[in-house]
Structures are given as structure tokens and as C-alpha cells.
């Protein structure tokens, strides 16, 4: 039995598809309001803030994936995320299972250095500190050695369906709607973006590779590091539109935060758009040389022609 905690978010949905396709049909999907992805899925409603519910939801599992998400609310992250993760780790230990943690890069320094699995944590802002705390909890679990644990870390998303990222929201969604894309802060810094189905496929590969445990892995992306100027030009070519866009300067976004809570919650991420984002995933490519990464052109073409689906959104 392989169990996904936080099973209605975009990464979890794609993960369930990949696990069913390549590894097992014995899947348990856990969230407050779980929905089947595959016809054979078992659904377990549970709140990960409740330790007893989490233990019951994980019982009998061989592998537990933590893919839970929360809305971009800093106070909620601080109050809930560490508790959810602690409950998940405790439940996995009680079940004698393996633990797979899906992570992001918020805890890394937001500058132009090349980011590897050995880059020290230097978070900027409260959300970054929450993610640093959570990653450290999993690393501590690895050091104790009571349960096998592995971290799969991804940079900013782009992808199909209801993918929640700045690139999707400001660039891709505007192109799809026939509007002028917006670019955050600068258009000349190089970005590393991960195609969400690739992130899920890579997480499934790690979870089912016994030798991957006890380590952190950067999940694989397109080798190109396009600037937003180049990304918008490529997307416009694929979508058959003019390569127009508008740069939203840092001060414009800060001013918008005075009246918009959503924008205000994103302000601590702005430094990452002032510098190159160079996310290194050489380690994964060496261990999984046959893993096929989706190119930006292919991913954008799939988005342009995608059917409408209802999966997606944060969960716990």
C-alpha cells in the first residue's frame, strides 16, 4: 500500500496517476475531502492536524508521500504546516513505513548561486523559515534512522490544470485568456521551472528506489535556463500570439500589496526574481539516466491543447 497525504493538490493528483501507471494499483488517497484519481484508489478522509486521524489514515502503508499544501497565508503556514508534518512523520513511524517528502526551494538563499542539494539553508521571509523548519524535521528523521525518509525538492512550477505558481498565474493564464502576460520584477534573469507532471513522476521514482532514501534529491527540469523574456517569446510562439508582456516592478508589487492580501503574501518571494535561479539536478540525472524530462516547448504545447479538468488546489 502506498499512501498520499494531501491528495487533492496538483502534485498529488499527478503522483497518483504515475504510481498507478508504473508501480502499484494499491493506493490510498488521504485529505479532508479526497477524490479518486484512479478507479482503484482507496479514499480516506482525514485532517493532518489531528494526530489520531493521521495515524489511522497511514496504518498499513508501505510508503507514505507528504504532498500536502496550504493557501499562501503566512500565519496559517506557521501554525499548521509543522504540526501536519510532525503528525505525518509520527504516523509513518508507527506504521513502520517509508516516508517521501515533497519540498520546495523557499529555504534556499535567493540569489544567483547554483543551488545543489548541499546548499545551506538561508531563508528570506517567514514562509522560507517555515519550509526550512520542515525540511530540517525530515533531515533529523533521516539522522535518527528510525524510518527510511527521502526528500524530493522542486523549484517553481509551471504546468497544466490548476497549477498554482507565479509563472502560471501571471504569464500562462494571461496568454490563455488572450491578455498581456505579466512578468515579476525582471525579464532578464534566468529561471528554472519544473513541469508539474515531471515533478510527480520523479517523486514516484524516488519513493520506489530503496537506494534513494536517506538523501535529498533535486527533481529534474528542462536543462534550458530561459529568462522570462525568452519564456514569453516561446510561449507566444506556441500559443500563436504576439510576444508582448509587461514587467511588474518590485515597487509596483509592493504598492499592490497595500490593498491586496494575495499580493502581500507573495512579497517575500520577490528577491528570487531579481537574480538568476540556477537549480542543479545533476544528481537525479545520474541516478535515473532514462528519466525523460518535458521540454518547455512540449509543456507549453500541452497546456495550449489541454482538455479542461477539475483537479488541483491546495489540500491537507
KEKE-3310 file (N, C-alpha, C; in steps of 0.2 Angstrom, whole numbers, plus 5000, padded with zeros to 4 digits):
npx = (5004:5003:5003:4996:4997:4988:4980:4973:4979:4989:5002:5000:4989:4994:5005:4997:4992:5004:5010:5000:5001:5014:5019:5010:4993:4988:4983:4981:4972:4973:4965:4956:4945:4945:4947:4944:4957:4962:4952:4954:4958:4959:4950:4952:4946:4953:4960:4976:4980:4976:4982:4978:4969:4978:4987:4978:4975:4986:4990:4995:5002:5015:5023:5024:5018:5021:5013:5006:4997:4995:4985:4992:4996:5004:5003:4995:5003:5013:5007:5001:5008:5020:5015:5006:5016:5024:5014:5012:5025:5026:5015:5020:5031:5025:5018:5028:5033:5040:5045:5041:5045:5039:5046:5050:5059:5060:5068:5080:5095:5091:5098:5110:5117:5122:5111:5112:5110:5117:5117:5117:5104:5096:5084:5073:5062:5046:5038:5049:5056:5048:5047:5061:5062:5053:5060:5071:5066:5063:5076:5082:5075:5080:5093:5091:5087:5076:5065:5065:5068:5066:5069:5062:5065:5058:5059:5051:5034:5027:5013:5000:4982:4976:4988:4997:5006:5017:5022:5013:5001:5003:5009:5006:4992:4987:4990:4983:4970:4970:4976:4988:5004:5011:5026:5036:5046:5059:5064:5076:5083:5088:5078:5073:5061:5049:5040:5025:5019:5031:5038:5030:5031:5045:5046:5038:5047:5058:5052:5050:5063:5074:5087:5087:5084:5087:5092:5093:5086:5086:5073:5071:5072:5069:5084:5087:5089:5079:5076:5063:5059:5063:5055:5042:5042:5044:5032:5022:5025:5021:5008:5003:5002:5006:5023:5021:5023:5022:5032:5031:5037:5047:5043:5030:5023:5025:5017:5005:5002:4998:4984:4980:4979:4983:4993:5002:5005:5014:5025:5038:5044:5049:5063:5069:5066:5074:5087:5097:5090:5096:5095:5101:5101:5109:5112:5101:5099:5110:5107:5095:5096:5087:5076:5064:5063:5052:5052:5052:5045:5037:5030:5022:5015:5007:5000:4993:4985:4977:4964:4950:4951:4946:4954:4965:4973:4976:4978:4975)
npy = (4994:5011:5027:5043:5058:5073:5074:5080:5090:5097:5091:5079:5073:5071:5062:5051:5046:5042:5033:5023:5020:5015:5008:5003:4997:4998:5010:5023:5037:5052:5066:5080:5080:5069:5064:5052:5048:5037:5023:5012:5018:5020:5029:5040:5050:5063:5074:5081:5089:5083:5071:5058:5055:5055:5045:5034:5035:5032:5019:5003:5006:5005:5014:5032:5047:5064:5077:5088:5104:5121:5136:5152:5159:5166:5166:5155:5145:5145:5141:5129:5120:5114:5106:5097:5090:5084:5076:5067:5061:5055:5046:5038:5032:5024:5016:5009:5012:5019:5036:5049:5065:5079:5094:5112:5126:5137:5138:5141:5152:5167:5171:5172:5161:5144:5131:5117:5101:5102:5115:5127:5131:5147:5156:5168:5178:5174:5163:5156:5152:5144:5133:5129:5125:5114:5105:5103:5095:5083:5080:5078:5067:5057:5057:5051:5038:5030:5028:5025:5039:5051:5066:5075:5089:5103:5117:5132:5129:5126:5122:5110:5111:5116:5122:5131:5144:5158:5160:5152:5160:5173:5173:5162:5159:5172:5172:5162:5167:5177:5189:5202:5195:5196:5199:5196:5207:5206:5204:5198:5189:5172:5158:5143:5131:5119:5106:5101:5088:5081:5083:5075:5062:5060:5060:5049:5040:5041:5037:5024:5018:5010:5013:5027:5033:5042:5053:5069:5075:5084:5088:5084:5095:5105:5107:5120:5137:5148:5165:5176:5184:5176:5165:5170:5173:5161:5155:5163:5160:5147:5148:5155:5169:5187:5191:5199:5208:5214:5221:5219:5229:5229:5239:5242:5230:5229:5241:5236:5227:5234:5234:5222:5206:5194:5198:5204:5192:5187:5195:5192:5183:5190:5193:5182:5184:5193:5189:5177:5160:5146:5130:5115:5098:5087:5076:5068:5065:5057:5046:5042:5040:5037:5044:5054:5071:5084:5096:5114:5119:5108:5106:5118:5117:5106:5112:5122:5115:5108:5098:5103:5101:5096:5094:5099:5112:5117:5107:5097)
npz = (5000:4995:5001:4999:5007:5008:4996:4985:4979:4965:4962:4970:4963:4950:4955:4960:4948:4941:4950:4949:4936:4934:4946:4956:4960:4972:4981:4992:4995:5004:5012:5018:5010:5000:4983:4970:4959:4951:4946:4955:4967:4985:4996:5010:5021:5031:5043:5043:5054:5065:5075:5079:5068:5058:5061:5060:5046:5040:5043:5040:5028:5016:5010:5012:5006:5007:5002:5005:5004:5008:5007:5002:5015:5027:5041:5043:5038:5047:5059:5056:5046:5052:5062:5054:5047:5057:5063:5052:5051:5063:5062:5051:5056:5066:5058:5053:5040:5024:5021:5010:5006:4999:4993:4993:4987:4995:5007:5003:4999:4991:4978:4965:4965:4961:4964:4974:4981:4992:4996:5009:5020:5020:5023:5016:5023:5031:5027:5020:5032:5038:5029:5030:5043:5042:5032:5039:5050:5043:5039:5051:5055:5046:5051:5063:5059:5061:5053:5035:5025:5013:5003:4990:4980:4973:4961:4956:4950:4933:4923:4918:4920:4936:4941:4953:4953:4951:4938:4931:4934:4931:4918:4909:4911:4908:4894:4889:4891:4882:4886:4890:4895:4912:4920:4934:4942:4935:4918:4913:4920:4923:4924:4932:4930:4934:4926:4931:4931:4928:4940:4949:4943:4945:4959:4962:4957:4966:4978:4975:4974:4983:4986:4986:4998:5013:5008:5000:4985:4971:4960:4942:4928:4913:4904:4899:4904:4904:4902:4908:4897:4886:4889:4888:4874:4868:4873:4867:4854:4853:4857:4847:4847:4849:4855:4867:4883:4900:4912:4929:4941:4956:4966:4961:4964:4978:4981:4977:4986:4997:4996:4992:4999:4994:4985:4994:5002:4993:4993:5000:4991:4981:4980:4974:4960:4956:4954:4945:4944:4947:4947:4951:4945:4943:4951:4951:4938:4935:4943:4938:4923:4912:4914:4906:4903:4902:4889:4889:4877:4874:4885:4886:4874:4877:4887:4879:4871:4881:4888:4898:4915:4932:4943:4956:4967:4984:4998:5013)
capx = (5000:5006:4998:4997:4994:4987:4980:4970:4984:4991:5007:4997:4985:4999:5008:4993:4992:5011:5010:4995:5003:5021:5021:5005:4986:4986:4984:4977:4972:4971:4964:4950:4939:4948:4943:4948:4961:4961:4946:4956:4960:4955:4949:4952:4945:4957:4964:4983:4981:4974:4987:4975:4966:4983:4989:4973:4975:4993:4990:4995:5005:5022:5026:5019:5021:5018:5012:5001:4998:4991:4985:4998:4994:5010:5001:4992:5009:5017:5003:4999:5012:5025:5011:5005:5022:5025:5009:5014:5031:5024:5011:5024:5035:5020:5016:5034:5033:5045:5042:5044:5043:5039:5048:5051:5066:5059:5073:5087:5096:5088:5102:5111:5122:5120:5108:5113:5107:5121:5117:5114:5098:5096:5078:5071:5055:5043:5037:5055:5058:5043:5050:5067:5060:5050:5065:5076:5062:5064:5083:5083:5072:5085:5099:5089:5087:5071:5062:5068:5065:5069:5067:5062:5064:5057:5059:5044:5031:5023:5010:4993:4976:4976:4994:4997:5013:5018:5023:5006:4996:5005:5011:5002:4985:4985:4991:4977:4964:4971:4978:4996:5007:5014:5032:5038:5052:5064:5063:5082:5086:5087:5074:5072:5054:5048:5034:5022:5019:5038:5039:5027:5035:5051:5044:5037:5053:5062:5049:5051:5070:5076:5094:5087:5082:5092:5096:5089:5086:5083:5070:5073:5069:5072:5091:5087:5088:5076:5074:5056:5059:5063:5050:5036:5043:5042:5025:5018:5025:5017:5001:5001:5001:5012:5027:5021:5022:5023:5036:5029:5042:5046:5039:5023:5020:5024:5011:4999:5002:4994:4977:4978:4982:4986:5000:5006:5008:5020:5031:5044:5047:5052:5070:5071:5066:5080:5093:5096:5088:5100:5093:5105:5098:5114:5112:5095:5100:5115:5104:5089:5098:5082:5070:5063:5061:5047:5055:5047:5041:5032:5025:5018:5011:5002:4995:4989:4980:4975:4957:4948:4950:4944:4958:4970:4971:4979:4975:4979)
capy = (5000:5017:5032:5050:5063:5079:5070:5083:5095:5095:5086:5073:5070:5068:5057:5045:5044:5039:5027:5018:5018:5012:5004:4999:4999:4998:5017:5026:5045:5055:5073:5081:5078:5066:5062:5047:5049:5031:5019:5008:5021:5020:5036:5041:5057:5064:5081:5080:5092:5078:5066:5051:5053:5054:5038:5029:5035:5029:5012:4998:5008:5003:5021:5037:5053:5070:5082:5092:5111:5126:5143:5156:5163:5165:5164:5148:5141:5144:5137:5122:5116:5109:5101:5092:5086:5080:5070:5063:5058:5050:5041:5034:5028:5020:5011:5005:5013:5024:5042:5053:5072:5084:5100:5117:5129:5143:5139:5142:5159:5170:5175:5169:5155:5137:5128:5110:5098:5104:5122:5128:5135:5154:5158:5175:5179:5169:5156:5152:5150:5138:5127:5127:5121:5107:5101:5101:5090:5077:5078:5075:5060:5053:5056:5046:5032:5025:5026:5027:5045:5054:5072:5077:5096:5106:5124:5135:5125:5128:5115:5110:5111:5122:5123:5137:5147:5165:5159:5151:5165:5180:5173:5157:5160:5178:5171:5158:5172:5182:5195:5203:5192:5200:5196:5198:5211:5207:5199:5196:5184:5165:5154:5136:5129:5112:5104:5098:5080:5078:5083:5069:5056:5060:5059:5042:5036:5041:5033:5016:5016:5009:5017:5034:5035:5045:5058:5075:5075:5090:5085:5086:5101:5106:5110:5127:5142:5153:5171:5177:5187:5171:5161:5173:5173:5154:5153:5166:5156:5140:5150:5159:5176:5192:5191:5206:5207:5219:5219:5222:5231:5227:5244:5241:5224:5231:5245:5232:5223:5238:5234:5215:5202:5189:5201:5205:5186:5185:5200:5189:5179:5194:5193:5176:5186:5199:5186:5170:5154:5140:5124:5109:5092:5083:5070:5064:5063:5052:5040:5040:5042:5036:5049:5059:5077:5088:5102:5120:5119:5102:5108:5124:5114:5103:5117:5126:5110:5103:5097:5106:5096:5100:5093:5104:5116:5115:5102:5094)
capz = (5000:4995:5003:4998:5011:5005:4990:4980:4976:4958:4963:4972:4958:4945:4958:4960:4941:4940:4954:4947:4929:4934:4952:4960:4960:4979:4983:4997:4995:5011:5013:5021:5005:4995:4977:4966:4953:4948:4949:4960:4973:4991:4999:5017:5024:5037:5044:5046:5060:5070:5076:5079:5062:5053:5062:5057:5039:5037:5046:5034:5022:5015:5008:5013:5002:5010:4997:5007:5003:5011:5004:5003:5021:5031:5048:5043:5037:5054:5064:5054:5042:5056:5065:5049:5045:5063:5063:5046:5052:5069:5059:5047:5061:5069:5053:5050:5033:5022:5021:5005:5007:4993:4996:4988:4987:4999:5012:5000:4998:4985:4975:4959:4965:4958:4970:4974:4987:4998:4998:5016:5021:5022:5021:5016:5025:5036:5023:5020:5038:5039:5025:5032:5049:5040:5029:5045:5053:5039:5039:5058:5055:5042:5055:5068:5056:5063:5047:5029:5023:5007:5001:4983:4981:4966:4960:4954:4945:4928:4921:4916:4925:4941:4944:4957:4953:4949:4931:4928:4936:4928:4911:4905:4912:4904:4887:4888:4891:4877:4889:4890:4901:4917:4922:4940:4944:4929:4912:4910:4925:4921:4928:4932:4931:4933:4924:4937:4930:4929:4947:4952:4941:4949:4966:4962:4956:4972:4983:4974:4974:4990:4987:4986:5004:5017:5005:4997:4978:4967:4954:4936:4925:4907:4905:4897:4909:4900:4905:4906:4890:4881:4890:4885:4867:4867:4874:4862:4848:4854:4858:4841:4849:4849:4861:4872:4890:4904:4918:4936:4945:4963:4969:4959:4968:4985:4982:4976:4992:5002:4995:4990:5003:4990:4983:5000:5004:4988:4993:5002:4986:4976:4979:4969:4953:4955:4952:4941:4948:4944:4951:4949:4947:4941:4955:4949:4931:4936:4946:4934:4917:4907:4915:4901:4905:4897:4887:4889:4871:4874:4891:4883:4869:4880:4890:4874:4869:4886:4890:4904:4921:4938:4949:4958:4973:4990:5002:5019)
cpx = (5004:5001:5000:4994:4994:4985:4975:4973:4986:4996:5004:4993:4989:5003:5004:4992:4998:5011:5006:4998:5010:5022:5016:4998:4983:4987:4979:4978:4969:4971:4958:4944:4942:4944:4947:4951:4961:4955:4948:4958:4956:4955:4948:4952:4949:4960:4971:4984:4979:4978:4984:4972:4972:4986:4985:4974:4981:4994:4990:4999:5013:5026:5021:5022:5017:5019:5007:5002:4994:4990:4991:4997:5000:5008:4998:4998:5012:5013:5001:5004:5017:5021:5009:5010:5024:5021:5010:5020:5030:5020:5015:5028:5031:5018:5022:5035:5039:5041:5046:5041:5044:5041:5049:5058:5065:5065:5080:5088:5093:5092:5105:5116:5118:5117:5109:5110:5111:5121:5114:5108:5099:5090:5077:5064:5052:5041:5043:5057:5054:5046:5057:5066:5057:5056:5070:5072:5064:5071:5085:5080:5077:5090:5097:5089:5081:5066:5065:5064:5069:5065:5067:5060:5063:5057:5052:5041:5029:5020:5003:4988:4977:4982:4995:5004:5012:5018:5016:5001:4997:5006:5006:4995:4983:4986:4985:4971:4965:4973:4986:4999:5010:5021:5034:5045:5057:5062:5070:5086:5084:5083:5074:5065:5054:5041:5031:5021:5026:5040:5036:5030:5041:5051:5042:5043:5058:5059:5050:5058:5073:5083:5093:5086:5088:5096:5090:5091:5083:5080:5071:5069:5072:5079:5092:5086:5085:5075:5066:5055:5059:5057:5043:5036:5041:5035:5021:5019:5021:5010:4998:4999:5007:5016:5027:5020:5024:5027:5033:5035:5041:5042:5031:5020:5020:5018:5005:4997:4998:4987:4975:4982:4986:4993:5004:5009:5014:5026:5038:5047:5050:5059:5072:5070:5071:5086:5092:5094:5091:5100:5097:5102:5102:5113:5106:5096:5105:5112:5098:5091:5092:5076:5070:5060:5057:5051:5049:5043:5036:5027:5020:5013:5005:4997:4990:4984:4976:4967:4956:4947:4949:4949:4963:4968:4975:4975:4978:4975)
cpy = (5006:5023:5039:5055:5070:5078:5074:5089:5093:5090:5079:5069:5067:5062:5051:5042:5040:5033:5021:5015:5013:5007:5000:5002:5000:5005:5019:5034:5048:5063:5074:5079:5075:5064:5057:5050:5043:5027:5015:5011:5020:5027:5036:5048:5058:5071:5079:5084:5088:5072:5059:5050:5052:5047:5033:5029:5032:5022:5007:5000:5006:5010:5026:5044:5059:5075:5087:5100:5115:5132:5147:5161:5161:5163:5157:5143:5140:5140:5130:5117:5111:5104:5095:5087:5082:5074:5065:5058:5053:5044:5036:5029:5023:5014:5007:5006:5018:5030:5046:5060:5076:5091:5105:5120:5136:5144:5141:5150:5161:5174:5171:5163:5149:5134:5120:5107:5099:5111:5123:5132:5142:5157:5165:5175:5173:5163:5152:5149:5144:5132:5125:5123:5114:5103:5099:5095:5083:5075:5075:5068:5055:5052:5051:5039:5027:5023:5028:5033:5048:5061:5073:5084:5099:5113:5126:5130:5129:5121:5116:5111:5117:5123:5130:5139:5154:5164:5157:5157:5171:5179:5168:5158:5167:5176:5167:5162:5177:5189:5196:5200:5197:5196:5200:5201:5212:5202:5196:5191:5177:5161:5147:5134:5122:5110:5099:5090:5077:5078:5077:5063:5055:5058:5051:5037:5035:5037:5026:5014:5016:5013:5024:5037:5037:5050:5064:5074:5081:5086:5088:5091:5101:5109:5117:5131:5148:5159:5172:5180:5181:5166:5163:5172:5166:5152:5157:5163:5150:5142:5153:5166:5181:5191:5197:5204:5213:5217:5223:5223:5229:5232:5244:5235:5226:5236:5241:5229:5227:5237:5226:5210:5196:5192:5201:5198:5184:5189:5197:5185:5184:5194:5187:5178:5191:5195:5179:5165:5148:5134:5118:5103:5086:5076:5065:5061:5057:5045:5037:5042:5041:5040:5054:5065:5081:5094:5108:5120:5114:5104:5113:5122:5110:5107:5120:5121:5106:5103:5101:5100:5100:5098:5099:5108:5113:5111:5100:5088)
cpz = (5000:4996:5002:5003:5008:4997:4984:4977:4969:4958:4965:4967:4952:4948:4958:4953:4939:4944:4951:4940:4930:4940:4955:4959:4967:4982:4987:4997:5001:5010:5016:5017:4999:4989:4973:4960:4948:4950:4954:4967:4979:4994:5007:5019:5030:5037:5047:5052:5066:5070:5075:5072:5057:5054:5059:5049:5036:5039:5040:5028:5022:5013:5009:5010:5006:5005:4999:5006:5007:5007:5006:5009:5026:5038:5048:5042:5044:5059:5062:5050:5047:5059:5060:5048:5051:5064:5058:5048:5058:5066:5055:5051:5064:5065:5051:5043:5031:5021:5015:5006:5001:4996:4991:4990:4992:5004:5009:5000:4991:4981:4969:4959:4963:4965:4969:4980:4993:5000:5005:5015:5023:5020:5021:5018:5029:5033:5022:5026:5040:5035:5027:5039:5047:5037:5034:5049:5050:5039:5046:5058:5051:5047:5061:5065:5058:5058:5041:5027:5017:5005:4994:4983:4974:4966:4958:4949:4939:4926:4919:4922:4930:4944:4947:4957:4950:4941:4928:4928:4931:4920:4907:4905:4908:4896:4885:4887:4886:4880:4888:4896:4906:4919:4929:4941:4938:4924:4910:4915:4922:4926:4927:4934:4930:4931:4929:4936:4930:4936:4951:4950:4944:4956:4967:4961:4962:4977:4982:4972:4981:4991:4988:4993:5008:5014:5002:4990:4975:4961:4948:4932:4918:4908:4903:4903:4905:4904:4904:4899:4885:4882:4887:4877:4865:4867:4869:4856:4848:4854:4851:4842:4848:4855:4865:4879:4894:4911:4924:4940:4953:4967:4967:4963:4975:4986:4981:4982:4998:5002:4994:4995:4999:4987:4989:5002:4999:4989:4995:4997:4981:4975:4974:4962:4951:4953:4948:4946:4945:4948:4948:4950:4944:4944:4953:4942:4931:4938:4942:4927:4911:4908:4910:4904:4900:4895:4888:4883:4872:4879:4889:4878:4872:4884:4885:4872:4874:4886:4897:4910:4927:4944:4950:4965:4979:4994:5009:5021)
residu = (UNK:UNK:UNK:UNK:UNK:UNK:UNK:UNK:UNK:UNK:UNK:UNK:UNK:UNK:UNK:UNK:UNK:UNK:UNK:UNK:UNK:UNK:UNK:UNK:UNK:UNK:UNK:UNK:UNK:UNK:UNK:UNK:UNK:UNK:UNK:UNK:UNK:UNK:UNK:UNK:UNK:UNK:UNK:UNK:UNK:UNK:UNK:UNK:UNK:UNK:UNK:UNK:UNK:UNK:UNK:UNK:UNK:UNK:UNK:UNK:UNK:UNK:UNK:UNK:UNK:UNK:UNK:UNK:UNK:UNK:UNK:UNK:UNK:UNK:UNK:UNK:UNK:UNK:UNK:UNK:UNK:UNK:UNK:UNK:UNK:UNK:UNK:UNK:UNK:UNK:UNK:UNK:UNK:UNK:UNK:UNK:UNK:UNK:UNK:UNK:UNK:UNK:UNK:UNK:UNK:UNK:UNK:UNK:UNK:UNK:UNK:UNK:UNK:UNK:UNK:UNK:UNK:UNK:UNK:UNK:UNK:UNK:UNK:UNK:UNK:UNK:UNK:UNK:UNK:UNK:UNK:UNK:UNK:UNK:UNK:UNK:UNK:UNK:UNK:UNK:UNK:UNK:UNK:UNK:UNK:UNK:UNK:UNK:UNK:UNK:UNK:UNK:UNK:UNK:UNK:UNK:UNK:UNK:UNK:UNK:UNK:UNK:UNK:UNK:UNK:UNK:UNK:UNK:UNK:UNK:UNK:UNK:UNK:UNK:UNK:UNK:UNK:UNK:UNK:UNK:UNK:UNK:UNK:UNK:UNK:UNK:UNK:UNK:UNK:UNK:UNK:UNK:UNK:UNK:UNK:UNK:UNK:UNK:UNK:UNK:UNK:UNK:UNK:UNK:UNK:UNK:UNK:UNK:UNK:UNK:UNK:UNK:UNK:UNK:UNK:UNK:UNK:UNK:UNK:UNK:UNK:UNK:UNK:UNK:UNK:UNK:UNK:UNK:UNK:UNK:UNK:UNK:UNK:UNK:UNK:UNK:UNK:UNK:UNK:UNK:UNK:UNK:UNK:UNK:UNK:UNK:UNK:UNK:UNK:UNK:UNK:UNK:UNK:UNK:UNK:UNK:UNK:UNK:UNK:UNK:UNK:UNK:UNK:UNK:UNK:UNK:UNK:UNK:UNK:UNK:UNK:UNK:UNK:UNK:UNK:UNK:UNK:UNK:UNK:UNK:UNK:UNK:UNK:UNK:UNK:UNK:UNK:UNK:UNK:UNK:UNK:UNK:UNK:UNK:UNK:UNK:UNK:UNK:UNK:UNK:UNK:UNK:UNK:UNK:UNK:UNK:UNK:UNK:UNK:UNK:UNK:UNK:UNK:UNK:UNK:UNK)
# end
